[in-house]
Amino acid sequence: MRMILLLPALILATAAGARDTPRPDRLRADVATLVGFGTRHTASDPDHPTRGIGAARRWFANELTRIGANCGNCITVANIARGFTGPRAPTGVNVVDVLGFQQGRDPKRVVIVMGHIDSRVSDVMDAKSDAPGANDDASGVALVLETARLLLKEKFDATIVYAALSGEEQGLWGAQLLADTAKERGWTVTAVLNNDIVGNTIGQDGRKVADRVRVFSEGIRASESIEQHIARRAAGGEDDGPSRALAKTVDAVATGLPGGLDVFLDRRPDRFGRGGDHEPFLKLGYPAIRFSVGVENYDAQHQDLRSEGKRVYGDTIDRMDFAYLARVTAINAATIARLAAAPGAPTSASIEGALSTDTTVRWQPVANAAGYRIRWRRNDAQDWTNSRDVTGTEAVLKGVIVDDHFVAVSALSASGAESVPTFAGRAPR
């Protein structure tokens, strides 16, 4: 049965909540605390009370617990761990991730926000020297904590996972551990927001870039088979895979924030020739993106603390811009709030209309969806330009010629919260 009934006005917009704004002073205090542990190298002493990665992880867990106490212990803290061995840890190392769960109505559907708590100096094997790791990546870990403070009073459909990962510098091991855990536990992962190097505005050449944040995303999915690649190419969906659709959603969210940053949609999975903790999730088919600053300072990444003439090296807190970090945090919090309040995205959608002046759209129903939003655009546009809200799981777009348009479908909650759109490809035969 075809349904093209418009939904009531309530579904069209979500009322803005009275959410607090991120505080630069709290972000600075959290980064300063993390820097104060000396080194957070993954192979540093896990048992020392005040120095090393163990002390840092315990502090993060305690801080999440303290934050959760302000909402009736709404955040449950747990560790996951696994031993890893590789070229950067030839004798093996125990990798521990610290997770905070803000339980939603659906405990199996999750939105993950994360940063990596480990740090390093020039020699990745050096677990003893001071490695403050202020921007890489105490900035991301501080963002995770501040996001928890901002969202703790709200109740969501999805469960929010606040994560501090270890082992990033050794081989993305903490991310691999969490991605594997998601698969083993049968989580439905709505989004993974990886925040890595999100707190500086002065670049290597002295330029200041404080008006944008880069969001990296894959187009063609790393998890797809060759046959699936071919099908996506045939449908023209190279720019609309789940992670790219997630990045576009972040851009739309940021546009609606007062005084927000421009989201620079970087159309590659990560910086050129480099990688990050969202990649293990991509390999398992989960939608995942990376936030990173608009301009990097390489003298403040993976460097021994030193000066050579007038050139100063080291990832220290004085190089950071906490007002900027607060704005990146605001985008993360608003995106999480939208996606966690919405139903999950349709698992699939399809279009038909060859030899017709109309396009028929069909999609899989979504649990707890109050309705759906069909989005479409001409094939020469990157952003959705038209939409229609409907009930049911099939609709006809009159006068929309399938050859010349891309179509997607998102799910809506009763309050109007919208999922990430699912690109509509060719119906399976």
CORZI-V442994 format. One record per residue. N is the residue number from 0. PHI is phi in whole degrees, 0 to 359 (999 if undefined). D_CENTER is the distance of its C-alpha to the mean C-alpha in Angstrom with 2 decimals. Layout:
[[N/PHI/D_CENTER] [N/PHI/D_CENTER]]
This chain:
[[0/999/36.85] [1/273/35.28] [2/233/33.71] [3/231/33.10] [4/289/33.69] [5/289/31.73] [6/278/30.03] [7/298/31.25] [8/299/30.14] [9/301/28.13] [10/282/25.54] [11/280/25.14] [12/206/23.28] [13/259/21.58] [14/295/23.38] [15/292/21.57] [16/277/21.52] [17/271/22.96] [18/279/19.79] [19/294/20.36] [20/261/18.99] [21/299/17.38] [22/251/20.29] [23/302/20.63] [24/293/23.35] [25/290/21.32] [26/299/18.59] [27/298/21.55] [28/297/23.18] [29/292/20.29] [30/297/19.98] [31/299/23.79] [32/297/23.94] [33/296/21.67] [34/299/23.75] [35/293/26.81] [36/279/26.36] [37/81/27.76] [38/234/25.86] [39/236/22.84] [40/304/23.59] [41/303/22.68] [42/265/26.42] [43/287/27.62] [44/301/29.65] [45/279/27.74] [46/248/30.63] [47/297/31.64] [48/288/31.42] [49/229/30.28] [50/227/29.16] [51/102/26.65] [52/290/23.46] [53/298/25.05] [54/298/25.89] [55/295/22.42] [56/295/20.86] [57/295/23.60] [58/298/23.02] [59/300/19.31] [60/297/20.44] [61/295/23.27] [62/292/21.26] [63/298/18.92] [64/297/22.21] [65/295/23.81] [66/299/21.09] [67/296/21.42] [68/296/25.16] [69/282/24.86] [70/228/23.87] [71/69/26.32] [72/59/24.36] [73/282/21.50] [74/247/19.17] [75/260/20.36] [76/257/19.79] [77/211/20.24] [78/252/20.20] [79/237/19.83] [80/211/21.70] [81/200/23.14] [82/279/25.46] [83/233/24.57] [84/226/27.07] [85/190/26.73] [86/304/28.11] [87/266/26.33] [88/206/27.50] [89/296/30.72] [90/263/32.08] [91/92/28.92] [92/210/26.54] [93/272/25.09] [94/264/21.30] [95/238/20.10] [96/254/16.69] [97/255/16.86] [98/238/15.07] [99/241/15.56] [100/251/15.75] [101/263/16.19] [102/297/18.14] [103/261/17.82] [104/296/20.64] [105/248/19.21] [106/290/18.67] [107/266/17.60] [108/263/14.73] [109/231/11.54] [110/242/8.15] [111/251/6.65] [112/240/5.59] [113/209/7.34] [114/215/9.67] [115/257/12.87] [116/272/16.11] [117/281/18.56] [118/223/20.35] [119/203/23.12] [120/247/26.00] [121/301/27.67] [122/269/28.84] [123/297/25.97] [124/272/28.66] [125/278/29.70] [126/262/28.69] [127/253/31.31] [128/292/30.96] [129/298/29.08] [130/226/25.49] [131/300/24.06] [132/52/20.57] [133/296/20.05] [134/271/17.44] [135/241/16.43] [136/219/14.80] [137/300/16.31] [138/300/14.51] [139/292/11.06] [140/293/12.92] [141/297/14.73] [142/299/11.77] [143/300/10.74] [144/296/14.43] [145/294/14.90] [146/298/12.22] [147/299/14.23] [148/297/17.35] [149/285/16.40] [150/254/15.54] [151/296/18.07] [152/274/20.84] [153/256/19.23] [154/251/19.57] [155/237/17.09] [156/286/17.59] [157/269/14.60] [158/275/14.22] [159/263/11.50] [160/249/11.01] [161/262/10.92] [162/231/11.16] [163/247/13.14] [164/262/13.67] [165/252/16.97] [166/75/18.40] [167/297/15.89] [168/288/18.90] [169/269/21.07] [170/148/19.15] [171/60/15.55] [172/288/17.47] [173/297/15.46] [174/293/12.48] [175/299/15.25] [176/298/16.64] [177/290/13.68] [178/298/13.12] [179/296/16.90] [180/297/17.03] [181/301/14.84] [182/292/17.30] [183/296/20.31] [184/269/19.73] [185/71/19.13] [186/289/15.86] [187/266/14.63] [188/267/10.88] [189/286/9.77] [190/196/5.99] [191/237/3.85] [192/251/1.01] [193/265/4.47] [194/247/6.98] [195/219/10.27] [196/66/13.34] [197/235/12.47] [198/230/15.93] [199/236/18.76] [200/232/20.45] [201/254/23.51] [202/270/23.37] [203/303/25.61] [204/264/28.32] [205/90/28.33] [206/289/26.66] [207/253/24.60] [208/233/21.46] [209/242/20.29] [210/252/19.63] [211/207/16.36] [212/232/12.97] [213/276/12.02] [214/236/9.01] [215/264/9.78] [216/207/9.83] [217/277/12.60] [218/263/15.30] [219/295/17.63] [220/282/15.96] [221/297/16.69] [222/274/17.64] [223/280/20.19] [224/285/23.88] [225/302/26.21] [226/297/27.55] [227/291/24.19] [228/303/23.61] [229/297/27.05] [230/296/26.48] [231/294/23.32] [232/297/25.31] [233/295/28.24] [234/274/26.31] [235/79/24.79] [236/264/21.19] [237/299/20.00] [238/259/17.80] [239/223/16.50] [240/296/14.92] [241/304/12.13] [242/287/9.34] [243/295/11.47] [244/297/12.02] [245/296/8.43] [246/298/8.56] [247/296/11.96] [248/295/11.04] [249/302/9.02] [250/300/12.25] [251/295/14.43] [252/297/13.06] [253/298/13.55] [254/299/16.96] [255/272/18.08] [256/268/17.51] [257/294/20.74] [258/66/20.83] [259/282/17.24] [260/270/16.10] [261/286/16.29] [262/269/13.14] [263/276/14.47] [264/282/13.28] [265/274/13.95] [266/274/15.10] [267/208/14.80] [268/299/12.37] [269/200/12.70] [270/302/15.53] [271/301/18.92] [272/75/20.13] [273/233/17.44] [274/216/14.47] [275/204/11.66] [276/290/10.18] [277/282/7.86] [278/295/11.33] [279/300/12.95] [280/290/10.64] [281/299/11.54] [282/295/15.10] [283/265/15.20] [284/92/14.14] [285/270/10.77] [286/290/8.39] [287/213/5.66] [288/223/4.95] [289/238/6.07] [290/268/7.22] [291/208/10.89] [292/300/14.13] [293/292/16.44] [294/210/19.06] [295/257/19.39] [296/243/22.40] [297/287/23.26] [298/291/26.06] [299/251/23.54] [300/233/21.64] [301/56/23.19] [302/234/26.54] [303/298/29.52] [304/287/30.50] [305/193/33.43] [306/234/35.19] [307/232/37.00] [308/68/39.25] [309/269/37.30] [310/266/33.99] [311/251/31.86] [312/246/29.25] [313/133/26.71] [314/269/23.27] [315/253/24.78] [316/292/23.78] [317/293/26.24] [318/273/24.21] [319/264/21.32] [320/234/20.95] [321/281/19.81] [322/294/20.29] [323/294/17.74] [324/301/15.25] [325/297/15.96] [326/289/15.12] [327/295/11.64] [328/300/11.32] [329/299/12.84] [330/294/10.38] [331/300/7.49] [332/298/10.31] [333/293/11.66] [334/294/8.79] [335/299/8.50] [336/300/12.29] [337/295/12.78] [338/288/10.99] [339/285/12.39] [340/279/15.71] [341/275/15.99] [342/292/17.34] [343/292/15.59] [344/287/15.76] [345/304/19.11] [346/290/19.26] [347/201/21.46] [348/210/23.39] [349/216/26.38] [350/230/28.83] [351/221/32.55] [352/157/35.10] [353/303/36.86] [354/63/40.25] [355/219/39.38] [356/266/38.62] [357/241/36.20] [358/241/32.89] [359/261/32.36] [360/243/28.85] [361/226/28.21] [362/206/25.22] [363/284/24.67] [364/294/24.94] [365/242/22.09] [366/301/23.03] [367/68/23.45] [368/283/22.84] [369/277/25.35] [370/180/25.21] [371/220/23.42] [372/242/22.70] [373/270/23.94] [374/243/22.68] [375/211/24.58] [376/207/25.30] [377/294/27.90] [378/294/27.18] [379/265/27.55] [380/248/24.70] [381/262/20.96] [382/249/19.95] [383/296/21.17] [384/246/24.47] [385/226/25.98] [386/206/25.19] [387/213/27.22] [388/265/26.59] [389/219/28.51] [390/249/29.30] [391/82/30.05] [392/233/28.43] [393/204/30.48] [394/207/31.43] [395/244/33.45] [396/264/32.52] [397/291/36.02] [398/77/36.76] [399/263/33.38] [400/280/34.41] [401/299/32.05] [402/298/32.89] [403/249/31.53] [404/222/28.39] [405/258/24.90] [406/225/23.91] [407/216/20.91] [408/226/20.82] [409/240/18.47] [410/259/19.43] [411/239/20.43] [412/274/21.17] [413/296/24.53] [414/272/23.13] [415/100/21.53] [416/294/17.82] [417/247/16.54] [418/285/14.27] [419/294/12.61] [420/291/15.84] [421/258/17.26] [422/295/19.35] [423/264/23.00] [424/256/24.84] [425/285/28.36] [426/296/29.69] [427/295/30.49] [428/265/34.20]]
